[in-house]
Amino acid sequence: MRNNKSLLYGLGTGLIIGAILLQLMNAASSAGHTMPVSAVPNATAMDLDQKQIKEAASKYFQVFDKAEKLYTQPQLDSFVQQKLKEEKDKRDAQPSASPKETYIYISKGLVSYQVADVLYQSGVIADRKAFEDEMNKKQLNDKIVSGIHAFKGPQELQQVIAKITAQ
């Protein structure tokens, strides 16, 4: 019995603490079941004005004015798509004054795939693989001229290659 003395003290202490916690939980739960006092005691909906009804309802619900337009998610999505289409049509209808001029700096030692990446990211060419293939086919990889090159809007591959390989 002497060997189990600490075990028995531990079990007894645990049981006592568990019983105390159970009593605390029971006391707390019985106090929480009381009904909350209403903001407007002993009043029916007919006795309240619109502002008081709105305040009472806003505790439990989202309250909106009748004139405020609310959309469901599909309605909102279709509305956004319609607005995007209208803006795209407006942008397409406006004639562009002149294409945007883009300046590219090609440093010494860049090879065709690096130049293709720079040209593609700036919007000068539409397909970097086609540019690389054309440069390899014509064997112009070592003929790329370093410096600043100006391009007006998207251009054909032949024009771009002629500009970057010309002295």
N, C-alpha and C positions, 0 to 999 in steps of 0.2 A: 504494500500500500504506500510505503514511503517513496517508491520510485515514481508513482503516478501523481504525486502531490501537486506538482506544477501544472500538469494536464488538467486535473480537476479544478484547480483555481481558475485556470483560463476558461474552461467550459462554464463555470458558474458565473464568472464576470460577464462573459458573452451573453448568456441568457438574461441576466439582469439588465444589461444595456439594451438588448433587443426588446425586452418588455417595455422599458421606458420609451424607446423610440416608437413602438406601436401605440402606446397611450398618447404620445404627442401627435401622431398622425391622425388618430381618431378624433382628438380634440380639435385639430385644425380643420378637418373635413366637415365636422358638424357645424363649425362657425361659418364656413364658406357657403352653406346651402341657404342662407337667408336671401330673400328677394331684394334686389336693389331698389332704392327709393326712386320713384319716377321723377322726371324733371318737372312735370306738371301733375301734382297729385289730384286724384279724384276728378279728372277732366276727361270728357269723351272727345272724339274727333270733331263732333259738331260744335262743341264749345270753343275750340281753338281756332285762331286765325291762321292764315297761310304761313306766316313767318314761324310761328310756334310749331306747326306741323313739320315744316322743313327742317327745323332744328332737331326735333325729336327723331325724325326719320334718318337724318344724317349721322346719327350715332351708329346705326346698324346697316345703312345702305348708302350707295352713291346717289346723290340727288342732283339732277340737272334741270335747268329751265326747259319749259316746253318748246320755246323758240330755238333752243340749241340743237343743232343737227348732230346726230350720232350715227356712226357707220359701223357695220360689221366688217370683219377682216376681208372677206371677198369683195365687198363694195369698195373698201379702201384700196385694195390692190388694183381693181379695175379703174378706179379714179386716178390713181398714180400712173398707170399705164397710159391712160388717155392723155394726161397732161404731158407725159414724156413724148408721146407721139406728136402732140401739138407743137411742142418746143423743137422737136427734130424737124418737123415740116417748116417751121419758121426759119430755122437755121439753114435748111436746104434751099428755101426760097430766096434768101438773101444772096445776091451775087458777091463772091469774095473779090475784094478790090485787087489784091495781088497775092500770090502765094507767099508764104512766110519764108524769109531768107534764113538759112541755117549755115552757121560757120562751124567747121570741124577742124580741129588741130590734130594732125597726124605726126606723132613724134618719130624720130629716126629709129629704125630697127623693128618697127611693127610689121607683123606678117599679115597675110590676107584674112585669116579668121579673126584676128583682133580688130582690123579695120572694118570688116563686115559687121562685127558686133557693135562698134561705135556708130556706123552708118545706120544700122537697123534701129538702135535705141533712139537715134535722133529723128527717125522717120524719113530718111532720104531714100532708103531701099525698103522693099516690102518682104524680100526673102533673102536671108543671109546665106543659106545653102547654095542658092543659085548664083549668088555673087562669088562665093568661094570656088564653085565649080568652073565658072567662067574665067576667073583669074588663073586657076590651075591649067585649064585647057589652052589658054593663050600664053602661058608661062610668064606671067607678069608679076609674080610674087616678089621678086627682087627689084622691080622697077617702080615701086610705090615711092612717090616723092613726099618727103616730110615737109610740113609747114601747114599753113591755114588754107583751107579750101572752102569756097562758098557755093552753096546749093540753094536753088529756089524751089521749094516744095519737093514732093516725091518726083524722082526722075527715073528714066530707063537705065538699065544696067550698063549699056554701052556708053551712055553719056557720063555716068559716074566713073566708070573705069577710065575713060578718056581723060577726065579731069584730074584724077588722082595719080595717073601715070605720066601726064604731060609735064614738061619742064616749065 
